[in-house]
Amino acid sequence: MRRYFWSELVIVLGLTILALAVRVYRLPDLPPGLHYDEAANGLDALDILAGQHPVFFERNYGREPLFIYLQAVSVALLGATPFALRLTAAVVGAVTVPAIYWMVREAFAGTVTRLRLLALWTALFVAVSYWHVNFSRIGYRAIMLPLLASLVFACFWRAWRRMATQGKLRWGNLILCGIFVGGGLYTYTAGRFVPVLVVIVAVAGALEAGRSVTQFKQVTLALAVISAVALVMFAPLGLWYLAHPDTFLGRAADVSVFNPQYNQGNALRALAESTVATAKMFAVAGDPNWRHNPAARPAFDPLLAIWLVGGLILAVARGRSLPHLFALCWFVVLSLPAVLTASGLPHSLRALGMVPAAYLLPVLAMLTAGERLAGRRRWLATWLPLPFLLLSGITSWQDYFMAWQRNDEARYAFHTVFAETAQVMNQRGQADGVWVMPVSPLYAPYDHNASNYTVDFLYHGQAAHGLVVVDEVQAPQKLRKLTQGRSQAYLVYWRDATALESAYYVADPKHLLDFLLNKHGRILGENDTGNMTYVTYELPASPDYRVATTFASQDVSFGGKVKLTGMAYGHTAISHQEPADALEEKWLPAGHMAWVALRWKAQVPLDFDLKTTLYLTDEVGHLAGQVDDLLVSDRYPLHRTWQIGEPAGTYHILPTLPAIPPGRYQLYLGVYEIGTLQRYPVIDPNGMPGASAFLLGSLEITRPISPPKVTPANPLPADTALAPGLFLLGYDLPTNAVSPGEQLPLTLYWQARTAPFADYVVGVELRDATGRPVAHRHVRPADGRYPTTKWLAGEALRDWHDLPVPVTLPAGDYRLVVTLNEGTQSVGQVIWGSVQVSGPPRQFSPP
């Protein structure tokens, strides 16, 4: 007896060590990142450690508590890390293997000749199973189900065997069975099918041929004991469900084949499709979810799948044997959580409760075949499963650990970029700052109030952090709450985008949050960390993040495609104390930024993307600032088509060039297609196409707040003075080739080291080889609108000049000369390189 005990102990320890080794190998690294379902568990574990002890966790659609309480222990010991959450799953998965060994020993005792081999081979297959190993390395609560179900039936069969052989109830085992049945209801939604399986097996046993009335009563009493204990165990959670019935059926009903939203009015067809998909999961087409199936393979290798079919046939053939019927019923009943899902695709997570039976059935077939084929080769009956175990183990190992080389898939599937973002946030940010993460209001799967679970769990920095729904109504309120009392905000943008995660990646395609923070605050800098970028803003003392206080109504059609229905514009904050209405004044310092908010309506359905172009020009048409932004519906990018009559808003920050001359500038708006760059004309009141841009209004540009920094394309030596205290810093010359009759664009950059005392005139000339001017233009700076007598000491100025080239000028090389004149007297000049005039001269008088 002692020898038997030690041999069993060695087997159990060996199975546990093997299973644990496979499940913890490289667990700190693989899987990478942290999926938000895992992180939601982690947040609940932190709540437990903070003193909260709920019986049901409502975050993330609601979850049963047992696994999360176990994770809380791990987090308490190891800290708030992905490894702590996943180690719980690894330990549970490893302990499941000896539990299955025990369950098979109890279920088939007295039924098969090689009982220990049946239990051992089954446990070994589960130990190296690709399917079970994968879920043993993810912090999902579903991994608890195979363990609790195995314990339920280990106790059930132990009590059943004594009742069948001795006619006595084994109260201890029945009570333990009830405890595990009730405990299973605290693991995963699919655990609700375990009590159903208990009843089916017990009733089948009671109806088995030869059962007496006394035995039937014993079965009934045994079921009553199990049920009573299970109900006591389930009572706290059951009371919660009674008080919150939506949490009991809500999620299951949402994804059910009986939900008209998914079954398209035909529940039977949806059920049939789901059944076929679940069956194909074992051999043909695996779960398409990368987290559930990183190798994108069926749950079984081909040979093991064939043995599974043989096991099912064997179980049906031996259906009069209650243990064989039990294995078959387990396989069927625990497939229902996946079968009843209306996706039409395999779902290996919901089917995880099938694992013990799914591996028991092929081993039954192998050992039965071995016994039939053995003859004198008795070793065949023992070792037939070995090559299939080796094949299963090797392919599982290779498929699982090689799958992670596809880093892009892993990053998206396990939110690696969010985990990396939390790491960056932990290292940066001030205590009086706040991290701001945008999220789209269009994606229902995300709990906008709870923020990003992955970042929430992994972030431990000093600065506050929060998520802001990118909606014109909600965003100002949430931003105000988040930034109150903070001096800086760090707005996070993620670089990569996938359809699944675009709720975060492209949550703010129109840059609403940047608009609000820019309008009311000030950009301090931008940091690129690889997969994410964050922009730092200085915040106002009393934040008021309204898009605009008032909108001016408009009725302007662009190409008959989109109509401008409202607008507001002004300057972004200059000081910390400006009220919101002051930002709508139509002036700004040179080099500062204007803001523009526009209201739109689609006139026709648009299934392609548009852009706006906003630009600021002086009276002559020189460009003083420009910005191009997306013009799409507010449902973009979830819905790419902009429906007729659907309103939308766009938000624009328009930077102005530094050192532009003070004066009044015109603000224009244009619309064009992204794909073709086709510009839409403005439709006049008669319905005819007109100008290519609409004049929104004007802005008064004042002197800059501080001396601007200018960077000429062609800088000159620092001592290039053309008049006392007046220096020419450099120039921009976009082209040095021009044709007769065209204009040569030139931008000069001046700096007054001291306030000029004279009214200077700038001359721009082309001179031929003899030094004779052949083209010239003499005008005060800024086309006479900003004479040098108004300049202040330290002031810099961008000065545009368009030199007309005479139509009669012969082709050739000419020298470009800039002069500074006081009256008719030149006080300084600079001679630059040559300008090439090409093309025949034009004459307008007859020869």
C-alpha positions in Angstrom: 0.0 0.0 0.0 2.8 2.4 0.9 4.6 1.5 -2.3 1.4 2.3 -4.2 1.1 5.7 -2.5 4.7 6.7 -3.3 4.4 5.7 -6.9 1.2 7.7 -7.2 2.9 10.7 -5.5 5.8 10.4 -7.9 3.5 10.4 -10.9 1.5 13.4 -9.6 4.6 15.4 -8.8 6.2 14.5 -12.2 3.1 15.6 -14.1 2.9 18.9 -12.1 6.5 19.7 -12.6 6.4 19.0 -16.3 3.2 21.0 -16.8 4.5 23.9 -14.8 7.8 23.9 -16.6 6.1 24.2 -20.0 3.8 26.9 -18.7 6.4 29.2 -17.1 9.1 28.9 -19.7 9.8 32.5 -20.9 6.6 33.6 -19.3 8.0 37.0 -18.4 8.5 37.6 -22.1 5.8 35.7 -23.9 3.2 36.7 -24.5 4.5 40.3 -24.8 2.4 43.3 -23.6 -0.8 42.9 -21.7 -4.2 42.5 -23.2 -6.9 44.7 -21.7 -9.0 41.7 -20.5 -6.0 40.6 -18.5 -5.4 44.2 -17.3 -9.0 44.5 -16.2 -8.4 41.5 -13.9 -5.3 43.2 -12.7 -7.2 46.4 -11.8 -9.7 44.3 -9.9 -6.9 42.6 -8.1 -5.5 46.0 -7.0 -9.0 46.9 -5.8 -9.0 43.7 -3.7 -5.6 44.6 -2.2 -7.0 48.1 -1.5 -9.7 46.6 0.7 -12.6 46.0 -1.7 -14.0 42.4 -1.7 -16.9 42.2 -4.2 -18.5 38.9 -5.1 -18.8 39.9 -8.7 -16.5 42.3 -10.7 -18.5 44.7 -13.0 -15.5 46.0 -15.0 -15.1 44.8 -18.6 -18.7 43.4 -19.0 -18.6 41.7 -15.6 -16.6 38.7 -14.4 -16.8 35.9 -11.8 -14.4 36.5 -8.9 -12.4 33.3 -8.0 -9.6 33.6 -10.4 -9.2 37.3 -9.8 -8.8 36.7 -6.0 -6.0 34.3 -6.8 -4.4 36.9 -9.1 -4.6 39.4 -6.2 -2.4 37.0 -4.1 0.1 36.9 -6.9 0.1 40.7 -7.4 0.6 41.1 -3.7 3.7 38.9 -3.8 5.2 39.9 -7.2 3.8 43.4 -7.9 1.5 44.8 -10.5 3.1 43.2 -13.5 1.9 41.1 -16.5 4.0 38.2 -15.1 2.1 38.2 -11.8 -1.3 38.0 -13.6 -0.1 35.2 -15.9 1.7 33.2 -13.3 -1.6 32.6 -11.6 -2.9 31.1 -14.9 0.3 29.0 -15.3 0.0 27.5 -11.8 -3.7 26.8 -12.3 -3.0 25.2 -15.6 -0.2 23.1 -14.2 -2.4 21.9 -11.3 -5.1 20.9 -13.7 -2.9 18.2 -15.2 -2.7 16.0 -12.0 -6.4 16.9 -11.3 -7.3 15.3 -14.7 -5.1 12.3 -13.8 -7.1 11.9 -10.6 -10.5 12.4 -12.3 -9.7 9.8 -15.0 -8.5 7.3 -12.4 -11.8 7.7 -10.5 -14.1 7.7 -13.5 -12.8 4.6 -15.2 -11.9 2.5 -12.1 -13.1 -1.1 -12.7 -13.9 -0.3 -16.4 -10.6 -0.5 -18.2 -7.7 -2.9 -17.6 -5.0 -0.3 -17.8 -6.5 2.4 -15.6 -3.3 4.1 -14.6 -2.0 4.2 -18.1 -5.3 5.8 -19.3 -5.0 8.5 -16.7 -1.3 9.0 -17.2 -1.4 9.3 -21.0 -4.4 11.7 -20.8 -2.7 13.9 -18.3 0.5 13.9 -20.4 -1.3 15.0 -23.5 -2.9 17.8 -21.6 0.5 18.8 -20.1 2.0 19.4 -23.5 -1.3 20.5 -25.2 -0.9 23.5 -27.5 -4.5 24.5 -26.7 -4.2 24.3 -22.9 -0.6 25.6 -22.7 -1.6 28.7 -24.6 -4.4 29.6 -22.2 -2.2 28.7 -19.2 0.0 31.6 -20.2 -2.7 34.3 -20.4 -4.3 35.9 -17.4 -7.9 34.8 -18.3 -10.2 33.3 -15.8 -11.4 30.6 -18.2 -8.3 28.5 -17.3 -10.0 27.7 -13.9 -12.8 25.8 -15.6 -11.0 22.5 -16.6 -9.5 22.4 -13.1 -12.7 22.8 -11.2 -14.6 20.5 -13.5 -12.0 17.8 -13.1 -12.2 18.1 -9.3 -16.0 18.0 -9.5 -16.0 14.6 -11.3 -13.1 13.2 -9.4 -15.2 13.5 -6.2 -18.4 12.5 -8.0 -16.9 9.3 -9.3 -15.3 8.4 -6.0 -18.7 8.8 -4.3 -20.5 7.0 -7.1 -18.2 3.9 -7.1 -18.8 3.3 -3.3 -22.5 3.8 -3.8 -22.5 1.3 -6.7 -20.4 -1.3 -5.0 -21.3 -0.9 -1.3 -24.7 0.8 -1.5 -23.4 3.5 0.8 -23.2 7.3 0.3 -19.8 8.8 0.6 -20.7 12.0 2.3 -17.3 13.6 2.3 -16.9 13.2 -1.4 -20.4 14.3 -2.1 -19.9 17.5 -0.1 -16.6 18.1 -1.8 -18.3 17.6 -5.2 -20.9 20.2 -4.2 -18.2 22.6 -3.1 -16.4 22.3 -6.4 -19.7 22.5 -8.4 -20.5 25.8 -6.5 -16.9 27.0 -6.8 -17.0 26.3 -10.6 -19.7 28.9 -10.9 -17.2 31.5 -9.6 -14.7 30.8 -12.4 -16.1 31.4 -15.9 -19.5 31.8 -17.5 -19.1 28.4 -19.3 -18.9 26.8 -15.8 -22.6 27.0 -15.6 -22.7 23.9 -17.8 -20.8 21.7 -15.3 -23.9 21.3 -13.0 -25.9 20.3 -16.1 -23.3 17.6 -16.9 -23.4 16.3 -13.3 -27.2 15.9 -13.5 -27.0 14.2 -16.9 -24.4 11.7 -15.7 -26.3 11.0 -12.5 -29.6 10.5 -14.2 -28.0 8.3 -16.8 -26.5 6.2 -14.1 -29.8 6.0 -12.2 -31.6 4.8 -15.3 -28.9 2.3 -16.1 -30.3 -1.2 -16.4 -30.6 -3.1 -13.2 -30.9 -0.2 -10.9 -33.2 -0.9 -8.0 -35.6 1.6 -6.4 -33.2 1.8 -3.4 -30.3 2.7 -5.7 -32.4 5.2 -7.5 -33.2 6.9 -4.2 -29.5 6.9 -3.3 -28.7 8.6 -6.6 -31.5 11.1 -5.9 -30.2 11.8 -2.4 -26.6 12.1 -3.7 -27.7 14.7 -6.2 -29.7 16.5 -3.5 -26.6 16.7 -1.3 -24.4 17.9 -4.1 -27.0 20.5 -5.1 -27.6 21.7 -1.5 -23.9 22.2 -0.9 -23.4 23.8 -4.4 -26.3 26.2 -3.7 -24.8 27.2 -0.3 -21.5 27.9 -2.1 -23.3 29.7 -4.9 -25.5 31.8 -2.6 -23.4 35.0 -2.4 -23.0 35.1 -6.1 -26.6 34.0 -6.7 -27.9 36.8 -4.5 -25.9 39.2 -6.6 -27.4 37.8 -9.8 -30.9 38.1 -8.3 -30.2 41.8 -7.6 -28.6 42.4 -10.9 -30.2 39.9 -13.4 -28.6 41.7 -16.4 -25.2 40.5 -15.2 -26.2 36.9 -15.3 -27.4 36.7 -18.8 -26.3 40.0 -20.3 -23.1 39.0 -22.0 -24.2 35.5 -22.9 -27.4 36.8 -24.4 -25.5 39.4 -26.4 -23.4 36.8 -28.3 -25.9 34.0 -28.4 -27.1 32.3 -31.6 -30.6 33.3 -30.5 -29.8 37.0 -30.6 -31.5 38.4 -33.8 -28.7 40.9 -34.1 -26.3 38.1 -35.0 -28.4 35.2 -36.4 -30.0 37.4 -39.1 -33.4 35.9 -38.3 -32.4 32.3 -38.6 -31.3 30.9 -35.3 -31.1 27.3 -36.5 -28.8 28.2 -39.4 -26.6 30.2 -37.0 -26.6 27.2 -34.6 -25.6 24.8 -37.4 -22.8 27.2 -38.6 -21.4 27.5 -35.1 -21.5 23.7 -34.5 -19.6 23.1 -37.7 -17.1 25.8 -36.8 -16.5 24.3 -33.4 -16.0 20.8 -34.9 -13.6 22.2 -37.5 -11.6 23.9 -34.7 -10.0 20.5 -33.9 -8.6 19.6 -37.3 -9.4 22.0 -40.1 -9.6 25.7 -39.1 -8.5 26.9 -35.7 -9.7 29.9 -33.7 -8.9 33.1 -35.8 -8.3 35.2 -32.7 -4.5 35.6 -32.4 -4.5 35.6 -28.6 -6.4 32.3 -28.5 -4.3 30.8 -31.3 -1.0 32.5 -31.9 0.1 29.8 -34.4 -3.1 30.1 -36.4 -3.5 26.3 -36.4 -6.2 23.8 -35.3 -6.3 22.8 -31.7 -5.1 19.3 -32.5 -2.4 18.0 -34.9 -3.9 15.9 -37.7 -3.1 12.5 -36.2 -4.4 13.4 -32.8 -7.6 14.7 -34.5 -8.0 11.3 -36.1 -7.7 9.6 -32.8 -10.3 12.0 -31.4 -12.8 10.8 -34.0 -11.9 7.3 -33.1 -12.5 8.1 -29.4 -15.9 9.6 -30.2 -16.9 6.5 -32.1 -15.7 4.3 -29.3 -17.6 6.3 -26.7 -20.8 6.0 -28.8 -20.3 2.3 -29.3 -19.8 1.7 -25.6 -22.5 4.1 -24.5 -23.9 1.5 -22.1 -20.7 2.0 -20.1 -21.4 5.0 -17.9 -17.8 6.2 -17.9 -17.6 6.2 -21.7 -21.0 7.9 -21.9 -19.7 10.4 -19.3 -16.6 11.2 -21.6 -18.9 11.7 -24.6 -21.4 13.9 -22.6 -18.6 16.0 -21.3 -17.3 16.6 -24.8 -20.8 17.6 -26.0 -22.1 19.6 -23.1 -18.9 21.7 -22.6 -18.8 22.5 -26.3 -22.1 24.3 -25.9 -20.6 27.6 -24.7 -18.8 27.8 -28.0 -21.6 26.3 -30.1 -24.2 28.7 -28.8 -22.0 31.7 -29.8 -23.3 33.2 -33.0 -20.1 34.3 -34.6 -19.9 31.3 -37.0 -16.2 31.0 -36.1 -14.4 28.7 -33.7 -13.9 30.1 -30.2 -11.4 28.0 -28.3 -11.6 30.1 -25.2 -15.3 29.4 -24.6 -14.7 25.8 -25.5 -11.8 25.4 -23.0 -14.0 23.3 -20.6 -13.8 20.5 -23.2 -10.1 20.0 -22.7 -10.2 17.0 -20.2 -12.7 15.1 -22.4 -11.1 16.2 -25.6 -7.8 14.5 -24.7 -9.3 11.6 -22.8 -11.3 10.4 -25.8 -8.2 9.9 -28.2 -6.2 8.2 -25.5 -9.2 5.8 -24.9 -9.1 5.0 -28.6 -5.3 4.5 -28.6 -5.2 2.2 -25.7 -8.2 0.2 -27.0 -6.5 -0.1 -30.4 -3.3 -1.1 -28.7 -5.0 -3.9 -26.8 -6.6 -5.2 -30.0 -3.4 -5.1 -32.0 -1.0 -6.2 -29.2 -1.3 -10.0 -29.3 2.0 -11.2 -27.9 3.4 -7.7 -28.2 2.0 -6.5 -24.9 4.2 -3.4 -24.9 2.1 -2.1 -27.8 -0.9 -1.8 -25.6 1.2 0.3 -23.2 3.3 2.5 -25.5 1.1 3.1 -28.6 0.3 6.7 -27.4 4.0 7.6 -27.1 4.7 8.6 -30.7 1.5 10.6 -30.9 2.4 12.3 -27.6 5.9 13.2 -28.9 4.4 14.5 -32.1 1.8 16.5 -30.3 4.3 17.9 -27.8 7.0 18.8 -30.4 4.5 20.5 -32.7 2.8 22.3 -29.8 6.2 23.6 -28.6 7.4 24.7 -32.0 4.0 26.2 -33.1 3.6 28.2 -29.9 7.1 29.6 -29.3 7.8 30.2 -33.0 4.6 32.1 -33.4 5.9 35.1 -31.5 8.4 35.9 -34.2 5.5 37.6 -36.0 6.0 40.6 -33.8 3.4 42.8 -35.5 0.6 40.4 -34.7 1.8 39.9 -31.2 2.0 43.7 -30.6 -1.6 44.2 -31.8 -3.0 41.1 -30.1 -1.6 41.8 -26.6 -1.6 45.6 -26.7 2.2 45.7 -26.5 2.2 49.3 -27.6 0.0 50.2 -24.6 2.4 48.4 -22.2 5.3 50.3 -23.7 3.4 53.5 -23.4 2.9 52.8 -19.7 6.6 52.2 -19.3 7.4 55.6 -21.0 4.8 57.3 -18.8 6.3 55.8 -15.7 9.7 57.3 -16.6 8.5 60.7 -17.6 6.0 63.4 -16.6 5.9 65.8 -13.7 3.9 65.4 -10.5 1.7 68.4 -11.5 1.2 67.1 -15.0 -1.5 64.8 -16.6 -1.3 62.3 -19.3 -4.2 62.5 -21.8 -5.2 59.6 -24.0 -7.9 60.0 -26.7 -10.5 57.4 -27.4 -13.2 57.3 -30.1 -16.8 57.6 -28.9 -17.9 55.2 -31.7 -16.4 52.0 -30.3 -18.8 50.4 -27.8 -16.4 47.6 -26.8 -14.4 50.1 -24.8 -15.3 51.3 -21.3 -14.6 55.0 -21.8 -15.1 55.8 -18.1 -12.4 53.3 -17.0 -9.8 54.4 -19.5 -7.3 52.1 -21.1 -7.1 49.0 -18.8 -3.5 48.1 -19.9 -2.2 51.6 -19.2 -4.2 51.9 -16.0 -2.8 48.7 -14.5 0.8 49.2 -15.6 1.1 53.0 -14.9 2.6 53.9 -11.6 4.0 57.4 -12.3 3.5 60.6 -10.4 1.4 62.5 -13.0 -2.3 61.9 -13.2 -3.6 60.2 -16.3 -7.0 59.8 -18.0 -8.9 59.0 -21.1 -10.9 61.6 -23.0 -13.7 60.7 -25.4 -13.1 62.6 -28.6 -16.5 64.3 -28.8 -17.1 68.0 -29.0 -19.5 67.9 -26.1 -17.7 65.5 -23.8 -14.1 66.4 -24.5 -14.2 69.9 -23.0 -15.8 68.7 -19.8 -13.4 65.8 -19.3 -10.4 67.9 -20.2 -11.4 70.5 -17.7 -11.8 67.9 -15.0 -8.5 66.2 -15.8 -6.3 69.3 -16.1 -7.8 71.2 -13.2 -4.8 72.3 -10.9 -2.3 70.9 -13.4 0.4 72.9 -15.1 1.2 70.5 -18.0 -0.7 68.0 -20.2 0.9 65.2 -22.2 -1.3 64.2 -25.1 -0.6 60.7 -26.3 -0.8 59.5 -29.9 -0.1 55.9 -31.1 1.6 55.4 -34.4 0.3 52.0 -35.6 -3.3 51.3 -36.3 -5.4 48.2 -36.8 -9.1 47.8 -37.3 -9.5 46.3 -33.9 -7.7 48.9 -31.9 -8.4 52.0 -33.9 -10.6 53.1 -31.1 -7.3 54.3 -29.6 -4.9 54.4 -32.5 -7.0 56.7 -34.7 -9.4 58.0 -32.1 -8.8 61.6 -33.0 -8.5 61.9 -36.8 -9.5 65.6 -36.7 -7.2 66.4 -33.8 -9.9 67.8 -31.6 -7.9 67.4 -28.4 -4.8 69.0 -29.9 -7.1 71.8 -31.0 -8.5 72.4 -27.6 -5.2 72.2 -25.8 -3.5 74.4 -28.4 -6.3 76.9 -28.4 -6.4 77.4 -24.6 -2.8 76.4 -23.7 0.6 76.3 -25.4 2.8 73.6 -26.9 6.1 73.1 -25.1 7.5 70.3 -27.1 7.0 66.9 -28.8 8.6 63.6 -28.0 8.8 60.5 -30.2 9.4 57.3 -28.4 9.0 54.9 -31.3 5.5 53.4 -31.1 3.9 56.5 -29.6 4.3 60.2 -29.6 3.3 62.6 -26.9 3.0 66.4 -27.1 3.5 68.5 -24.0 1.2 71.5 -23.4 1.4 74.3 -20.9 -2.1 74.6 -19.4 -4.1 77.7 -18.6 -4.7 78.6 -15.0 -8.5 78.4 -15.3 -9.2 76.0 -18.2 -12.2 76.5 -20.4 -12.0 74.1 -23.3 -15.1 75.1 -25.3 -14.6 74.8 -29.0 -16.1 78.3 -29.5 -18.5 80.5 -27.6 -20.4 81.4 -30.8 -20.6 80.2 -34.4 -21.4 82.5 -37.3 -23.9 80.8 -39.7 -22.8 80.2 -43.3 -24.3 78.7 -46.4 -21.4 78.0 -48.7 -21.2 75.0 -51.1 -18.0 73.6 -52.4 -18.5 71.9 -55.7 -22.0 70.8 -54.7 -20.4 68.1 -52.5 -20.1 69.7 -49.0 -21.6 72.8 -47.5 -20.0 75.1 -44.9 -22.8 75.9 -42.4 -20.9 77.6 -39.6 -17.6 79.0 -38.5 -15.7 80.6 -35.7 -12.1 81.7 -35.5 -9.7 83.8 -33.4 -6.3 83.5 -31.8 -4.9 80.9 -29.5 -4.1 81.8 -25.9 -1.3 84.3 -25.4 -1.5 84.5 -21.6 -2.8 82.2 -18.9 -5.6 84.6 -17.9 -7.5 85.1 -21.2 -11.2 84.2 -21.0 -12.7 82.1 -23.7 -14.5 85.0 -25.5 -11.2 86.9 -25.7 -9.7 84.1 -27.8 -12.3 84.9 -30.5 -10.9 88.4 -31.1 -9.7 88.7 -34.7 -6.1 89.6 -34.1 -2.8 87.8 -33.2 0.9 88.6 -32.9 3.1 87.6 -35.8 4.4 84.1 -35.5 1.5 83.1 -33.2 -1.3 80.7 -34.1 -4.9 81.2 -35.1 -7.7 78.7 -34.5 -10.6 78.0 -36.8 -13.6 75.8 -36.0 -16.0 74.9 -38.9 -19.4 73.2 -39.3 -20.2 71.1 -42.3 -22.9 69.1 -43.9 -22.6 66.6 -46.7 -24.7 67.5 -49.8 -24.2 64.1 -51.5 -23.0 60.7 -50.1 -19.2 60.7 -50.0 -17.3 57.5 -49.9 -13.9 59.2 -50.3 -11.9 61.5 -48.0 -11.6 65.2 -48.4 -9.3 67.8 -47.0 -9.6 71.5 -46.2 -6.9 74.0 -46.8 -6.9 77.1 -44.7 -4.4 79.9 -45.6 -3.6 83.4 -44.7 -2.4 86.0 -47.2 -1.5 89.7 -47.3 -3.2 92.1 -49.6 -0.9 91.1 -52.5 -1.4 87.4 -52.0 1.8 86.4 -50.2 1.3 83.3 -48.0 1.6 84.1 -44.3 0.4 80.7 -43.0 -1.4 77.5 -44.1 -2.8 74.2 -42.7 -4.5 71.3 -44.4 -6.7 68.9 -42.4 -9.1 66.0 -42.9 -12.7 66.8 -43.8 -14.7 63.7 -43.0 -17.8 62.7 -41.1 -17.8 62.6 -37.3 -18.2 58.8 -37.6 -14.9 58.4 -39.3 -13.0 56.0 -39.4 -15.5 53.4 -38.2 -17.8 54.5 -41.1 -16.0 55.8 -44.1 -19.0 57.0 -46.0 -20.3 60.5 -45.2 -24.1 60.3 -45.6 -26.1 63.1 -47.3 -27.3 65.7 -44.8 -25.0 64.4 -42.1 -23.4 67.2 -40.1 -19.7 67.2 -39.0 -17.2 69.5 -37.4 -13.5 70.2 -38.2 -10.9 71.9 -36.0 -7.9 73.7 -37.2 -4.8 75.3 -35.7 -3.3 77.7 -38.2 0.3 78.8 -37.5 1.5 82.1 -38.9 5.0 82.6 -40.2 7.4 84.4 -37.9 8.4 88.0 -38.6 5.5 88.7 -41.0 4.8 92.5 -41.2 2.0 93.9 -39.1 -1.2 94.6 -40.9 -4.5 93.0 -42.0 -4.5 89.6 -43.6 -7.2 87.6 -45.4 -8.3 84.1 -44.3 -9.3 81.7 -47.1 -10.8 78.3 -47.1 -10.6 75.6 -49.8 -11.7 72.0 -50.2 -10.1 69.3 -52.2 -10.1 65.5 -52.7 -7.2 63.6 -51.1 -7.0 61.0 -53.8 -7.1 63.2 -56.9 -6.1 66.6 -55.3 -9.1 68.0 -57.3 -10.0 71.4 -55.8 -13.8 72.1 -55.4 -15.0 75.5 -56.6 -17.2 77.7 -54.5 -20.7 77.7 -55.9 -22.2 81.1 -56.3 -25.8 82.0 -55.4 -26.8 81.2 -59.0 -25.4 77.7 -58.8 -22.4 78.4 -60.9 -18.8 77.5 -60.0 -16.7 80.4 -58.9 -13.5 81.0 -57.0 -11.4 78.1 -55.8 -11.5 79.4 -52.2 -13.9 81.2 -49.9 -12.9 84.3 -47.9 -13.8 83.5 -44.3 -12.7 86.9 -43.0 -9.6 88.7 -41.9 -7.1 88.8 -39.1 -5.0 91.7 -37.8 -1.4 90.8 -37.4 0.4 92.8 -34.7 4.1 92.9 -33.7 5.4 89.6 -32.2 5.4 89.2 -28.5 9.2 88.5 -28.5 11.8 88.9 -31.2 11.3 86.0 -33.6 13.8 83.6 -34.8 14.0 83.5 -38.6 15.9 80.9 -40.7 16.5 82.2 -44.3 17.1 79.6 -46.9 20.2 81.6 -47.9 21.7 83.2 -44.8 24.2 86.0 -45.1 27.1 86.8 -42.8 26.0 88.3 -39.5 27.7 91.7 -40.2 25.8 92.4 -43.5 24.6 95.9 -42.6 23.0 98.0 -45.3 22.3 101.0 -43.1 23.3 102.0 -39.6 21.8 99.3 -37.3 19.8 97.7 -40.1 21.1 94.2 -41.1 20.1 91.9 -43.9 20.0 88.4 -42.4 19.4 86.5 -45.6 16.9 85.7 -48.3 14.7 83.0 -49.9 14.8 82.6 -53.7 12.7 79.6 -54.7 14.1 79.7 -58.2 16.9 81.4 -60.1 15.3 80.7 -63.5 12.6 82.8 -64.9 11.0 83.6 -68.3 10.3 87.1 -69.7 7.0 88.4 -68.5 7.1 86.4 -65.2 7.8 87.5 -61.7 10.8 86.6 -59.7 9.7 85.8 -56.0 12.2 87.0 -53.4 11.8 87.1 -49.6 14.3 89.3 -47.6 14.9 89.0 -43.8 15.8 92.2 -42.0 16.8 92.9 -38.5 16.9 96.2 -36.8 19.6 96.1 -34.1 18.6 99.7 -33.3 15.5 101.6 -34.2 15.9 102.9 -37.8 15.9 106.7 -38.0 15.2 107.0 -41.7 12.4 105.9 -44.1 14.3 103.5 -46.3 13.2 102.1 -49.7 14.2 98.6 -50.7 15.4 98.1 -54.3 15.5 94.8 -56.0 17.2 94.7 -59.4 18.4 92.5 -62.2 21.6 93.9 -63.8 23.3 92.8 -67.0 27.0 92.2 -67.5 27.7 96.0 -67.7 25.9 96.6 -64.4 22.9 98.3 -66.0 19.6 97.5 -64.3 17.3 95.7 -66.7 14.5 94.9 -64.2 13.9 96.8 -61.0 11.4 97.3 -58.2 11.8 100.0 -55.5 9.3 100.0 -52.6 9.2 100.5 -48.9 9.1 97.2 -46.9 5.9 95.3 -46.8 4.7 97.0 -50.0 4.8 100.3 -48.2 2.5 99.2 -45.3 5.2 99.0 -42.7 7.9 101.7 -43.2 11.2 101.4 -41.4 10.4 104.4 -39.2 7.9 102.2 -37.3 10.4 99.4 -36.6 11.6 98.8 -33.1 15.1 97.9 -31.9 15.6 94.1 -32.1 12.7 93.6 -34.5 13.0 91.2 -37.4 10.9 91.3 -40.5 10.0 89.0 -43.4 9.8 91.2 -46.5 8.3 89.9 -49.7 9.2 91.2 -53.1 8.0 90.1 -56.5 10.3 91.4 -59.2 8.6 91.7 -62.6 10.8 90.6 -65.5 10.2 92.7 -68.7 8.6 90.8 -71.5 11.2 92.1 -73.9 14.2 91.0 -71.8 16.6 88.8 -73.8 17.6 85.4 -72.5 20.8 85.3 -70.4 22.4 85.5 -67.0 21.8 88.5 -64.8 23.0 89.6 -61.4 20.5 89.9 -58.6 21.1 93.0 -56.5 19.3 94.3 -53.4 19.8 98.0 -52.4 18.7 100.1 -49.5 17.9 103.7 -50.4 17.3 106.8 -48.4 15.4 109.0 -50.8 17.3 108.8 -54.1 20.6 108.0 -52.4 21.7 104.3 -52.0 23.1 103.6 -48.5 24.0 100.0 -49.1 23.7 97.1 -51.4 24.2 93.3 -51.7 25.0 91.5 -55.0 24.1 87.9 -55.2 24.5 85.1 -57.8 23.1 85.0 -61.2 19.5 84.6 -62.3 18.9 82.9 -65.6 16.3 84.3 -67.9 15.3 81.8 -70.6 12.8 81.9 -73.4 12.4 84.3 -76.3 11.5 87.9 -75.5 8.0 89.0 -76.4 7.1 92.1 -78.3 3.7 93.8 -78.4 4.4 96.5 -81.1 4.5 95.5 -84.8 7.9 95.5 -86.4 
